[in-house]
């Protein structure tokens, strides 16, 4: 076992995967040290979800290798499943059952005895502040409570490595902050996390390292600050209320830097380097010369949104690798996430109809990976 393998909870080298003519992964490399958080970011169709499904043994790669806790995800799939947990975008809980019953059943799927499963359920209900709702049907939980229950279920097996696929999607700001606190506490306890997210402030807040992938390739890697430095200096930003004047606004500030415009929101941003207030004055003069009215004209430090724009030319969007592969096959994208099952993927746990290759409009189902 190499030094790199021993130091990394997750190690990926030259990973490739294609669905027909669609090349979802084209040879990505990444390493996640023990007890850290890797933020895996990328725009629409980047390959994030495909990578996660390979790392959680739901999908086999075409080439390269992937190790989790030193175990090969193909040759030692059962051992990998014993060391990981997975929580997806949508809570994969049985809404007719109570919170306590959901956790106890997951415990049994991990081959815990009923007594141990009950004890583990009590511990997790307390940890996630769900004790008062423990015996209520999960269908009566709020969205934030269902997400907490789903994350609790992914921890029943006490995984060393946890994969979180957009864990705060759809949550209100308060619930999001609460989930961030939970994620931080998991890392403090020694858990290694791979986090995919479309919220760039989330990656900025939680990730020790960030990897940006696009079209199945790693296009950037580093800390949040290192990636922001690629944008270079301050960013001039403003909104054009009259969407029909966006092109005029872009032309008016083109001499300052390369503008990026969002036609839906009317937001225009320009990297201005170290010019600062001089660039701001030039922008006001240029916009005034063509009589374009703006709102919120200001300078700010670059964010990870700006990194996406600089690296890919477009903002981060929902990952649709699987939907693309379904369209390639002429299928209608639909939910086919695997449910909890045994280590060999029996009829209760085996991905159905190519599970892990697509998702419906609501997002991929959360998947429990058990041994």
C-alpha positions as CSV (number, residue, x, y, z in Angstrom):
1,X,0.0,0.0,0.0
2,X,1.5,3.3,-1.1
3,X,1.9,6.4,1.2
4,X,-0.8,8.2,-0.8
5,X,-3.2,5.4,-0.3
6,X,-2.6,5.3,3.5
7,X,-3.0,9.0,3.9
8,X,-6.2,9.2,1.8
9,X,-9.7,8.1,2.9
10,X,-10.7,8.4,-0.7
11,X,-8.3,8.1,-3.7
12,X,-9.4,8.3,-7.3
13,X,-7.0,7.9,-10.2
14,X,-7.9,8.2,-13.9
15,X,-11.5,7.3,-13.4
16,X,-13.6,7.0,-16.6
17,X,-17.2,6.2,-17.3
18,X,-19.3,6.5,-20.5
19,X,-22.9,5.9,-21.2
20,X,-23.0,5.1,-24.9
21,X,-21.5,8.2,-26.6
22,X,-21.8,10.3,-23.5
23,X,-18.5,10.5,-21.7
24,X,-19.5,11.3,-18.1
25,X,-16.0,10.9,-16.6
26,X,-12.8,11.4,-18.7
27,X,-10.1,10.5,-16.3
28,X,-10.5,12.4,-13.0
29,X,-8.1,12.3,-10.1
30,X,-8.7,13.3,-6.5
31,X,-7.7,12.5,-3.0
32,X,-9.4,13.2,0.3
33,X,-7.3,13.0,3.5
34,X,-8.8,11.4,6.6
35,X,-11.0,13.6,8.6
36,X,-11.4,16.4,6.0
37,X,-14.2,17.6,3.7
38,X,-13.8,17.7,-0.1
39,X,-16.3,19.9,-1.9
40,X,-17.0,18.4,-5.4
41,X,-18.4,21.1,-7.5
42,X,-19.3,21.4,-11.2
43,X,-21.9,22.8,-13.6
44,X,-24.7,21.0,-15.4
45,X,-23.6,17.5,-16.7
46,X,-20.2,17.8,-15.1
47,X,-20.0,14.2,-13.8
48,X,-20.3,14.7,-10.0
49,X,-23.1,12.3,-9.5
50,X,-21.5,9.6,-11.7
51,X,-18.3,9.9,-9.6
52,X,-20.3,9.6,-6.3
53,X,-22.2,6.5,-7.6
54,X,-18.9,4.8,-8.5
55,X,-17.3,5.6,-5.2
56,X,-20.4,4.2,-3.3
57,X,-20.3,1.0,-5.4
58,X,-23.6,1.7,-7.2
59,X,-21.9,1.9,-10.6
60,X,-18.8,0.3,-12.0
61,X,-16.2,2.5,-13.8
62,X,-14.9,1.8,-17.3
63,X,-11.3,2.5,-16.4
64,X,-9.0,3.9,-13.7
65,X,-9.4,3.0,-10.0
66,X,-11.1,4.3,-6.9
67,X,-10.2,3.4,-3.3
68,X,-12.2,4.1,-0.2
69,X,-10.4,3.4,3.1
70,X,-7.8,1.5,1.0
71,X,-10.5,-0.8,-0.5
72,X,-11.1,-1.0,-4.2
73,X,-14.7,-0.1,-5.0
74,X,-15.0,-2.8,-7.6
75,X,-13.0,-5.7,-6.2
76,X,-13.8,-5.0,-2.5
77,X,-17.3,-3.6,-2.9
78,X,-18.7,-5.3,0.2
79,X,-15.9,-4.0,2.4
80,X,-16.3,-0.5,1.0
81,X,-20.0,-0.6,1.8
82,X,-19.3,-1.4,5.4
83,X,-17.2,1.7,5.8
84,X,-19.4,4.3,4.1
85,X,-22.7,6.2,4.4
86,X,-24.6,8.0,1.6
87,X,-27.3,10.6,1.7
88,X,-28.7,12.1,-1.5
89,X,-30.7,15.1,-2.4
90,X,-34.1,13.8,-1.5
91,X,-34.8,12.1,1.9
92,X,-35.1,8.4,1.3
93,X,-37.2,7.6,4.4
94,X,-40.4,5.7,4.8
95,X,-42.9,8.5,5.5
96,X,-45.5,6.2,6.9
97,X,-43.1,5.0,9.7
98,X,-42.0,7.0,12.7
99,X,-38.6,8.5,12.9
100,X,-37.6,5.9,15.5
101,X,-38.9,3.0,13.2
102,X,-37.0,4.4,10.2
103,X,-33.7,4.3,12.1
104,X,-34.3,0.9,13.7
105,X,-35.1,-0.7,10.3
106,X,-31.9,0.8,8.8
107,X,-30.0,-0.7,11.8
108,X,-31.4,-4.1,11.0
109,X,-30.3,-3.7,7.4
110,X,-26.9,-3.2,8.8
111,X,-27.3,-6.5,10.5
112,X,-27.5,-5.0,14.0
113,X,-29.5,-6.8,16.6
114,X,-32.8,-5.3,17.5
115,X,-31.5,-4.2,20.9
116,X,-28.4,-2.5,19.3
117,X,-30.5,-1.0,16.6
118,X,-32.9,0.5,19.2
119,X,-30.0,1.9,21.1
120,X,-28.4,3.4,18.0
121,X,-31.8,5.0,17.0
122,X,-32.1,6.6,20.4
123,X,-28.6,8.0,20.2
124,X,-29.1,9.5,16.7
125,X,-32.6,10.9,17.5
126,X,-31.0,12.8,20.4
127,X,-28.0,13.9,18.3
128,X,-30.2,15.3,15.6
129,X,-32.7,16.9,17.9
130,X,-35.6,14.6,16.9
131,X,-36.5,13.1,20.3
132,X,-39.8,15.0,20.6
133,X,-40.8,13.8,17.1
134,X,-39.4,10.3,17.4
135,X,-42.8,8.5,17.5
136,X,-44.5,10.7,14.9
137,X,-44.9,9.5,11.3
138,X,-42.1,11.0,9.2
139,X,-44.7,12.3,6.7
140,X,-45.6,14.9,9.4
141,X,-42.1,16.2,9.7
142,X,-41.0,19.5,8.2
143,X,-38.6,19.4,5.3
144,X,-35.6,20.3,7.6
145,X,-36.6,17.5,10.0
146,X,-36.9,14.9,7.2
147,X,-33.4,15.9,6.0
148,X,-32.0,15.5,9.5
149,X,-33.7,12.1,9.8
150,X,-32.2,11.1,6.4
151,X,-28.7,12.1,7.5
152,X,-29.2,10.3,10.8
153,X,-30.1,7.2,8.8
154,X,-26.9,7.4,6.8
155,X,-25.0,7.4,10.1
156,X,-26.6,4.3,11.7
157,X,-23.7,2.1,10.6
158,X,-21.2,4.6,12.0
159,X,-19.4,5.2,8.7
160,X,-15.8,6.3,8.4
161,X,-16.6,8.0,5.1
162,X,-19.8,9.9,4.3
163,X,-21.0,11.0,0.9
164,X,-23.5,13.9,1.0
165,X,-25.1,14.7,-2.4
166,X,-26.5,18.2,-2.1
167,X,-27.6,17.8,1.6
168,X,-29.2,21.2,2.0
169,X,-31.2,21.4,-1.2
170,X,-34.6,22.9,-0.6
171,X,-34.0,23.8,3.0
172,X,-34.8,27.2,4.5
173,X,-31.9,29.3,5.7
174,X,-32.3,28.3,9.3
175,X,-32.4,24.6,8.5
176,X,-29.4,25.0,6.2
177,X,-27.3,26.6,9.0
178,X,-28.4,23.8,11.3
179,X,-27.3,21.2,8.8
180,X,-23.9,22.9,8.5
181,X,-23.4,22.6,12.2
182,X,-24.2,18.9,12.1
183,X,-21.7,18.4,9.2
184,X,-19.0,20.3,11.2
185,X,-19.6,18.1,14.2
186,X,-19.2,15.0,12.1
187,X,-15.8,16.1,10.8
188,X,-14.7,17.1,14.3
189,X,-15.5,13.5,15.3
190,X,-13.2,12.2,12.6
191,X,-15.6,11.4,9.7
192,X,-14.3,12.0,6.2
193,X,-16.8,13.8,3.9
194,X,-17.3,14.2,0.2
195,X,-19.8,16.9,-0.4
196,X,-21.5,17.7,-3.7
197,X,-23.4,21.0,-3.6
198,X,-24.8,23.7,-5.9
199,X,-24.5,26.3,-3.1
200,X,-21.1,27.8,-3.6
201,X,-21.2,29.5,-0.2
202,X,-21.7,26.1,1.3
203,X,-18.5,24.7,-0.2
204,X,-16.7,27.9,0.9
205,X,-18.0,27.4,4.4
206,X,-17.5,23.7,4.9
207,X,-14.8,22.3,2.5
208,X,-11.2,22.0,3.3
209,X,-10.4,21.4,-0.4
210,X,-12.5,21.9,-3.5
211,X,-12.4,20.1,-6.8
212,X,-14.2,21.6,-9.8
213,X,-15.1,19.2,-12.6
214,X,-16.6,20.1,-16.0
215,X,-17.5,17.7,-18.8
216,X,-15.9,14.8,-16.9
217,X,-12.6,16.5,-16.3
218,X,-11.0,18.1,-13.2
219,X,-10.5,21.8,-14.2
220,X,-9.4,23.2,-10.9
221,X,-8.6,22.2,-7.4
222,X,-7.5,23.9,-4.2
223,X,-8.9,25.7,-1.2
224,X,-11.7,28.3,-1.6
225,X,-9.2,31.1,-1.3
226,X,-6.8,29.6,-3.9
227,X,-9.7,29.2,-6.4
228,X,-10.9,32.7,-5.7
229,X,-7.4,34.1,-6.5
230,X,-7.8,32.8,-10.0
231,X,-10.5,35.4,-10.7
232,X,-8.0,38.1,-9.7
233,X,-8.9,41.1,-7.6
234,X,-12.3,42.7,-7.1
235,X,-15.5,42.1,-8.9
236,X,-17.8,44.9,-10.1
237,X,-21.4,43.9,-9.9
238,X,-24.8,45.4,-10.8
239,X,-28.3,44.5,-11.9
240,X,-30.1,45.8,-15.0
241,X,-33.8,46.1,-14.2
242,X,-34.7,46.4,-17.9
243,X,-33.6,43.0,-19.3
244,X,-33.8,44.4,-22.8
245,X,-30.8,46.7,-22.0
246,X,-28.5,44.0,-20.7
247,X,-26.5,43.8,-24.0
248,X,-26.1,47.6,-23.9
249,X,-24.8,47.4,-20.3
250,X,-22.4,44.6,-21.2
251,X,-21.0,46.7,-24.1
252,X,-20.7,49.7,-21.8
253,X,-18.4,48.0,-19.3
254,X,-16.5,45.7,-21.8
255,X,-13.5,48.0,-21.7
256,X,-13.1,47.4,-17.9
257,X,-12.9,43.6,-18.1
258,X,-14.8,40.6,-19.5
259,X,-18.4,40.9,-18.4
260,X,-20.6,37.9,-17.5
261,X,-24.4,38.5,-17.7
262,X,-27.3,36.5,-16.4
263,X,-30.2,37.4,-18.6
264,X,-32.8,35.9,-16.2
265,X,-31.7,37.8,-13.1
266,X,-30.3,40.8,-15.0
267,X,-27.1,40.5,-13.0
268,X,-23.8,41.6,-14.6
269,X,-20.4,41.0,-13.1
270,X,-16.9,42.1,-14.2
271,X,-13.6,41.1,-12.8
272,X,-11.6,44.4,-12.5
273,X,-8.3,43.2,-11.0
274,X,-6.7,45.8,-8.8
275,X,-8.4,48.8,-10.4
276,X,-10.9,49.1,-7.7
277,X,-12.6,52.6,-7.5
278,X,-11.2,53.6,-10.9
279,X,-13.1,50.7,-12.5
280,X,-16.2,51.7,-10.6
281,X,-16.0,55.3,-11.9
282,X,-15.4,54.1,-15.5
283,X,-18.4,51.8,-15.2
284,X,-20.7,54.6,-14.0
285,X,-19.5,56.8,-16.9
286,X,-19.9,54.1,-19.5
287,X,-23.4,53.1,-18.3
288,X,-24.5,56.8,-18.1
289,X,-23.3,57.4,-21.6
290,X,-25.8,54.8,-23.0
291,X,-28.5,55.7,-20.5
292,X,-28.7,52.3,-18.9
293,X,-30.3,52.3,-15.4
294,X,-28.8,50.0,-12.9
295,X,-29.3,48.8,-9.3
296,X,-26.8,47.8,-6.6
297,X,-23.7,48.9,-8.5
298,X,-20.8,48.0,-6.2
299,X,-17.4,46.4,-5.8
300,X,-16.9,43.2,-3.8
301,X,-14.4,40.4,-3.2
302,X,-14.7,37.4,-5.6
303,X,-16.8,34.5,-4.6
304,X,-16.9,30.9,-5.8
305,X,-19.6,31.9,-8.2
306,X,-17.1,34.1,-10.0
307,X,-14.7,31.1,-10.1
308,X,-17.3,29.0,-11.9
309,X,-17.9,31.8,-14.4
310,X,-14.1,32.3,-14.9
311,X,-13.4,28.5,-15.3
312,X,-16.5,27.3,-17.2
313,X,-18.1,30.4,-18.6
314,X,-21.4,29.6,-16.9
315,X,-22.8,29.3,-13.4
316,X,-23.2,26.1,-11.4
317,X,-26.5,24.3,-12.2
318,X,-28.1,21.0,-11.1
319,X,-26.1,18.0,-12.2
320,X,-27.8,15.9,-14.9
321,X,-25.2,13.4,-15.9
322,X,-27.8,10.6,-15.5
323,X,-30.6,12.4,-17.3
324,X,-28.2,13.0,-20.2
325,X,-27.4,9.3,-20.4
326,X,-31.1,8.5,-20.3
327,X,-31.7,10.8,-23.2
328,X,-28.9,9.2,-25.1
329,X,-30.7,5.9,-24.7
330,X,-34.0,7.5,-25.7
331,X,-35.5,6.9,-22.2
332,X,-37.5,9.2,-20.0
333,X,-35.4,10.2,-17.0
334,X,-36.9,8.8,-13.8
335,X,-36.1,7.9,-10.2
336,X,-34.2,4.7,-10.0
337,X,-32.2,5.1,-6.8
338,X,-31.1,1.9,-5.0
339,X,-32.8,1.2,-1.6
340,X,-31.1,-0.4,1.4
341,X,-30.0,-4.0,0.9
342,X,-27.4,-6.5,1.6
343,X,-23.7,-6.4,0.6
344,X,-24.2,-8.2,-2.6
345,X,-27.1,-6.0,-3.8
346,X,-30.0,-8.4,-3.5
347,X,-33.5,-7.8,-4.8
348,X,-34.1,-5.2,-2.0
349,X,-30.8,-3.4,-2.5
350,X,-29.8,-3.9,-6.1
351,X,-30.1,-0.8,-8.3
352,X,-33.1,-1.3,-10.6
353,X,-32.9,-0.8,-14.4
354,X,-29.5,0.8,-14.3
355,X,-30.0,2.6,-11.0
356,X,-27.7,5.5,-10.4
357,X,-27.7,6.6,-14.0
358,X,-30.6,9.0,-13.9
359,X,-32.8,11.2,-11.7
360,X,-36.2,12.6,-11.9
361,X,-37.2,16.3,-11.8
362,X,-37.1,16.2,-8.0
363,X,-33.6,15.0,-7.8
364,X,-31.9,11.6,-7.0
365,X,-33.2,9.5,-4.2
366,X,-31.0,9.1,-1.2
367,X,-29.3,5.7,-1.1
368,X,-28.4,3.6,1.9
369,X,-25.3,1.5,1.3
370,X,-25.1,-1.3,3.8
371,X,-23.0,-4.4,4.4
